[in-house]
Amino acid sequence: YPLNCGRDSFPIFYRRNKLPRGPAALHGPLDQPKGKDTYVRAEDFGVGQPVQLLGYNFFVYDADEFTRQYFSEELGTQLDPRTDVRLPERAVPRPPTPKYTGYGSWEDSMGSVHSLMPKPPKRDMVKLYEQDGKVLRFTAQFHGSKVEDQDRLFVINFHLFDDTVSIHEPPQRNMGIVTGRYLEKGIHVNQITGQIFKDTDLRPGSIVKVYNREFEIVDMDEYTRKHVEEGGNIRTYDLAAVLEKIREGMRQQYPLVRDIFRRFDADKDGVITQKEFKEALNKWGFQPTTEEVLVLMRHFDVRQDGQISYNEF
């Protein structure tokens, strides 16, 4: 029998004895003795035929080689081939994994999903040893925010040793908003992917969602950039060739640098932001990605204040 079917591996339905025909009945000493024809004989069996024993209906679907040889040589009957009585496999749908409630750790919650007797989750000691103290920091803004929240900047911290995420808002002058901790350190779910946060979810230009608030990753610090580049997740560029291509495309219409800067500076405030830089390149037909715009911005942004002045340009 298959595993976990609830049946005995060595069942005994009827001990070795003569088996009377018909339903089971209780006979006493005063009953007449039965003849040979009242008992089940070998001729009563055949492959592919039903037979009634002790009031139960049985279906004979196969016989071993000795039985087939006996029927052929002694009884002169050829038994039919084996009959396939296998039932179609029942596809049991797997219930969906419940959503993470935020109570306890993710490993503790999944332990109660995979087992009726959950055990304490095993910690990856190699990962704890190798990634201890390594934190990836990304700068983010609200995605699709209101006008009053467009200038707010957030720092998303991703701790590599335990995959925890925290968000805080650094203070800015004349903002009129109380800054500080925005999301406490812990294992959180990225509502965009439906999974817990991974370091690959946090890349410049990507959008993450946590507790129904969407953040757009704008930039990352030098340590994070070095970590990502060593991991092979960011492409390398020939920056000199890209800049020369941009210069040649712009000089055909605007020979003066002042005129080119004015084309980039859409709001005429004397500085070029990342959004203005990308929109201008799109108008010139370059179609850069957010990652490529950040590489070009870092080349011009000498003061590293997130914008390009005329002197830097």
ZAKE-321095 format. One line per 8 residues: for each residue x, y, z of C-alpha. Coordinates in Angstrom, 3 decimals, padded with zeros to 6 digits. Layout:
BEGIN
X Y Z | ...
END
This chain:
BEGIN
000.000 000.000 000.000 | 001.192 003.573 -000.512 | 002.471 005.574 002.420 | -000.009 007.290 004.736 | -002.995 005.455 003.249 | -004.226 004.288 006.672 | -004.124 000.562 005.829 | -002.227 -002.296 007.414
000.865 -003.331 005.491 | 000.081 -007.064 006.068 | -003.722 -007.409 006.217 | -005.450 -010.757 006.785 | -008.958 -010.785 005.373 | -009.620 -014.554 005.659 | -007.371 -017.218 007.122 | -006.437 -020.275 005.114
-009.528 -022.455 005.029 | -012.327 -023.588 002.760 | -014.452 -020.637 001.736 | -018.192 -021.246 001.296 | -020.072 -019.620 -001.507 | -022.512 -016.825 -000.956 | -022.755 -014.494 002.018 | -021.218 -015.308 005.351
-023.501 -017.323 007.640 | -023.241 -018.960 011.071 | -023.967 -022.721 011.119 | -024.508 -024.920 014.119 | -023.833 -028.621 014.785 | -027.358 -029.612 013.755 | -026.989 -028.185 010.235 | -026.434 -030.543 007.342
-022.794 -030.838 006.159 | -021.996 -029.024 002.935 | -020.807 -030.671 -000.225 | -017.802 -029.824 -002.343 | -019.880 -027.752 -004.756 | -020.838 -025.317 -001.983 | -017.243 -024.134 -001.564 | -015.295 -021.780 -003.775
-013.008 -023.511 -006.257 | -010.166 -022.321 -008.477 | -012.426 -022.403 -011.547 | -014.502 -019.602 -010.015 | -011.665 -017.121 -010.440 | -010.622 -015.327 -013.606 | -008.680 -012.197 -014.419 | -011.008 -009.340 -015.259
-014.040 -010.991 -013.619 | -015.906 -010.107 -010.402 | -016.316 -012.648 -007.618 | -018.354 -012.543 -004.410 | -016.684 -013.749 -001.233 | -018.308 -013.625 002.191 | -020.839 -011.145 000.880 | -018.180 -008.760 -000.524
-017.738 -008.103 -004.219 | -014.126 -008.457 -005.399 | -012.629 -007.741 -008.800 | -009.730 -009.936 -009.888 | -007.420 -007.790 -012.028 | -004.211 -009.889 -012.188 | -002.509 -013.166 -011.265 | 001.083 -014.218 -010.748
003.051 -016.413 -013.157 | 002.558 -019.631 -011.155 | -001.213 -019.161 -011.114 | -001.290 -018.494 -014.847 | 000.808 -021.627 -015.485 | -001.447 -023.697 -013.230 | -004.594 -022.541 -015.036 | -002.978 -023.268 -018.375
-001.564 -026.740 -017.622 | -003.987 -028.177 -015.056 | -007.295 -026.473 -015.929 | -006.687 -025.763 -019.591 | -007.715 -022.117 -019.305 | -005.769 -019.079 -020.330 | -006.178 -016.147 -018.006 | -006.727 -012.707 -019.503
-004.028 -010.039 -019.358 | -003.727 -007.711 -016.438 | -006.439 -005.072 -016.060 | -005.366 -001.566 -015.160 | -007.297 -000.526 -012.064 | -005.147 002.415 -011.023 | -007.106 005.505 -010.126 | -006.068 008.822 -011.653
-003.773 010.785 -009.423 | -005.630 013.399 -007.526 | -004.036 016.804 -007.776 | -004.291 018.355 -004.364 | -004.031 022.130 -004.721 | -001.511 023.736 -002.426 | -003.089 026.439 -000.315 | -001.574 029.877 -000.764
000.982 031.028 001.762 | -000.579 033.463 004.232 | 000.652 037.013 004.123 | 003.290 038.098 006.559 | 001.567 039.824 009.469 | 004.641 041.611 010.774 | 004.605 039.863 014.164 | 007.847 038.067 014.897
010.366 037.263 012.202 | 009.666 035.931 008.734 | 011.385 032.612 009.535 | 009.208 032.080 012.610 | 006.035 032.718 010.629 | 007.059 030.364 007.809 | 007.963 027.660 010.339 | 004.312 027.380 011.374
003.329 027.158 007.684 | 005.655 024.280 006.790 | 005.222 022.189 009.926 | 002.630 021.467 012.605 | 005.416 021.407 015.169 | 007.580 024.379 014.170 | 011.169 024.471 015.288 | 013.303 027.534 015.918
014.720 028.748 012.583 | 018.365 028.037 011.905 | 020.506 031.128 011.513 | 022.912 031.372 008.613 | 026.099 031.749 010.615 | 028.261 032.112 007.478 | 026.144 035.024 006.279 | 026.158 036.610 009.732
029.941 036.366 009.875 | 030.654 037.614 006.343 | 028.011 040.378 006.154 | 028.178 041.661 009.722 | 028.221 045.463 009.828 | 027.592 045.899 006.079 | 024.766 048.339 005.361 | 023.610 049.468 001.914
022.229 053.013 001.876 | 019.969 054.416 -000.806 | 018.434 057.860 -001.249 | 014.729 057.814 -002.101 | 011.756 060.092 -002.622 | 008.027 059.633 -002.521 | 006.733 058.311 -005.849 | 003.721 060.206 -007.129
003.636 062.378 -004.040 | 001.908 065.644 -003.346 | 003.524 068.966 -004.154 | 004.513 069.615 -000.545 | 006.299 066.221 -000.334 | 008.326 066.440 -003.538 | 011.448 067.837 -001.841 | 011.497 065.281 000.975
014.441 062.884 000.912 | 014.689 059.544 002.681 | 017.544 057.165 003.348 | 016.737 053.465 002.994 | 019.160 051.224 004.888 | 019.441 047.555 003.935 | 021.366 045.411 006.423 | 023.006 042.526 004.589
023.573 040.225 007.539 | 019.865 039.733 008.369 | 018.012 041.320 005.372 | 016.383 043.964 007.551 | 015.291 047.352 006.234 | 014.976 050.708 007.959 | 014.067 054.155 006.634 | 014.836 057.538 008.121
014.456 061.102 006.908 | 017.515 063.292 007.436 | 016.853 066.860 008.616 | 016.584 069.627 006.037 | 016.492 073.330 006.731 | 013.222 075.238 006.403 | 011.215 072.122 005.617 | 008.631 072.551 008.354
008.418 068.752 008.785 | 009.555 066.746 011.784 | 012.214 064.402 010.425 | 013.822 061.319 011.920 | 012.948 057.654 011.949 | 010.310 056.782 009.354 | 010.372 052.952 009.409 | 011.794 050.911 012.230
014.455 048.332 011.443 | 012.936 044.941 010.712 | 012.050 042.414 008.044 | 009.474 044.070 005.810 | 007.618 043.005 002.678 | 008.016 044.821 -000.618 | 004.417 045.139 -001.735 | 005.515 045.480 -005.360
006.940 041.943 -005.455 | 004.990 040.431 -002.566 | 008.234 039.103 -001.041 | 010.499 040.301 001.721 | 012.989 042.952 000.703 | 016.107 041.842 -001.161 | 019.132 043.930 -002.012 | 018.289 043.541 -005.716
014.975 045.369 -005.160 | 016.858 048.541 -004.254 | 018.406 050.001 -007.375 | 018.390 053.596 -008.687 | 015.221 054.132 -010.683 | 013.304 051.246 -009.115 | 010.132 051.701 -007.078 | 009.455 049.917 -003.800
006.314 049.911 -001.713 | 006.092 049.384 002.013 | 003.008 049.937 004.151 | 001.158 051.413 001.147 | 003.784 054.132 000.582 | 005.760 054.059 -002.654 | 009.386 055.189 -002.765 | 011.495 055.815 -005.842
015.188 055.063 -005.424 | 017.168 058.109 -006.524 | 020.794 057.395 -005.660 | 023.115 055.358 -003.458 | 026.324 056.066 -001.578 | 029.797 055.135 -002.760 | 030.097 052.048 -000.551 | 026.790 050.692 -001.878
027.799 051.478 -005.450 | 031.069 049.635 -005.007 | 029.300 046.656 -003.440 | 026.794 046.473 -006.311 | 029.442 046.860 -008.997 | 031.563 044.096 -007.485 | 028.510 041.877 -007.509 | 028.127 042.453 -011.245
024.646 043.944 -011.045 | 025.499 047.274 -012.674 | 026.870 047.648 -016.170 | 030.102 049.467 -016.912 | 030.163 052.396 -019.317 | 032.740 054.093 -021.503 | 032.007 057.506 -019.989 | 034.379 059.405 -022.271
032.736 058.006 -025.424 | 029.231 058.770 -024.101 | 030.132 062.388 -023.241 | 031.760 062.921 -026.629 | 028.636 061.624 -028.359 | 026.450 064.025 -026.352 | 028.744 066.985 -027.094 | 028.779 066.309 -030.816
025.002 066.005 -030.922 | 024.477 069.338 -029.134 | 027.166 071.408 -030.864 | 025.432 071.007 -034.190 | 022.639 073.332 -033.037 | 024.084 075.185 -030.020 | 027.809 075.968 -030.291 | 027.860 077.923 -026.998
027.870 076.130 -023.642 | 025.600 078.842 -022.213 | 022.864 078.033 -024.712 | 023.109 074.309 -023.971 | 022.878 074.949 -020.215 | 019.764 077.049 -020.702 | 018.164 074.189 -022.623 | 018.830 071.827 -019.746
017.710 074.295 -017.042 | 013.945 074.095 -017.601 | 012.849 076.186 -014.596 | 015.648 078.774 -015.083 | 016.832 078.603 -011.484 | 020.539 078.356 -012.369 | 020.979 074.657 -011.565 | 020.153 071.412 -013.373
018.402 068.705 -011.353 | 018.374 065.020 -012.158 | 014.842 065.245 -013.540 | 015.736 068.178 -015.820 | 018.905 066.408 -016.964 | 017.003 063.276 -017.933 | 014.192 065.169 -019.670 | 016.675 067.172 -021.726
018.527 064.061 -022.842 | 015.217 062.469 -023.826 | 014.392 065.512 -025.977 | 017.730 065.134 -027.746 | 016.871 061.492 -028.554 | 019.361 059.743 -026.252 | 016.707 057.894 -024.124 | 018.970 057.141 -021.118
017.902 055.035 -018.161 | 017.852 056.394 -014.612 | 021.038 054.482 -013.875 | 022.821 056.068 -016.836 | 021.602 059.541 -015.859 | 023.095 059.063 -012.383 | 026.471 058.149 -013.898 | 026.456 061.307 -016.027
025.249 063.448 -013.120 | 028.105 062.244 -010.911 | 030.587 063.270 -013.604 | 029.368 066.897 -013.622 | 028.298 067.206 -009.968 | 031.642 068.106 -008.420 | 030.134 069.390 -005.156 | 027.979 066.250 -004.854
024.857 068.183 -003.910 | 022.550 066.389 -006.358 | 022.426 069.233 -008.919 | 024.680 070.799 -011.556 | 025.537 074.477 -011.563 | 026.697 076.477 -014.579 | 030.345 076.402 -013.456 | 030.223 072.615 -013.006
028.564 072.202 -016.377
END
